[in-house]
Amino acid sequence: MNQIDAAIDELRGALDGDGFDLRLGSVEPDGVVRVILEARPGACLDCLVQDEVLLRILDDSIRKKSPDVRQVILEKQGFDRQEASE
Amino acid sequence: MISVAKRLVLLDPRVLLAGTEGLSPRLSTLDGKTVGVIWNSRPPGDLIMDGIFRILGARYHLGEIIVRKKPYVGNLAPAEILDELARKCDAVVTGVGDCGSCTSASVLDAITMERRGVPAAMVGAERLVRTTGRGMASLQGIPDFPLAVIPGIGQMEGIREDRDKAKIESYAADLAPQVESILLKGRSS
């Protein structure tokens, strides 16, 4: 497991119980890291922590382990499907 | 001849009581104190809170316990709840955080009460408190804000009062001494 994956791992465990997958999308040469947050079918949208808080946690933990990272971007997937089914 | 010290060192006891920067002054005891509860409306948080106060009630002569339920788990408690508890209470307990949004919002409830001068303890499941709860504390500029955790657990969905009484009591037993320590010393242990 690389450093960035390790940084994401702890938060992944916390979000999993609410029905979300968190994983590394890509690491760009210019230091931009894309993290994917996917809502699984049946995910608890009300339980999801605010984007601002989530990004802060990711940013802090990724930069701590990989100081060369310049920016962390959060990409959401599967949310349209969830909202449509409500 | 009597020598006189040229420099006096003044100690401010409030600094020692506060313990952590950003916290309001701590209480010297829970005896006779009115304690507010901001319950985030997620079961079995109400039962865990009951358990915490049963345990603390055996150690202290607690005053009134005022419980208020939040209408929505993921937001800061409404102004009327915060105003009422700030007016009436000597201390506040918030939680129980066991999902992403409710944990961070309960941390924000506690920090908001601290900023209004009321010592506050947020309680929650360790996996959430250490991530989303700590993230909110950091966002609020108090990364070391003391938080009380139920060790080793995440979401509590599926825990039922009739079937899981012992588990609920053990969670309360884990949390009660941490709540006591946060309100009196400004740290969770």
Interface residues (C-beta under 8 A of the other chain):
Chain A: E10 L11 G13 A14 L15 D16 G17 D18 C44 D46 C47 L48 V49 Q50 E52 V53 L54 R56 I57 D60
Chain B: Y72 V73 G74 C99 G100 S101 C102 T103 S104 R127 L128 R130 T131 T132 R134 G135 M136 S138 L139 G154 Q155 E157
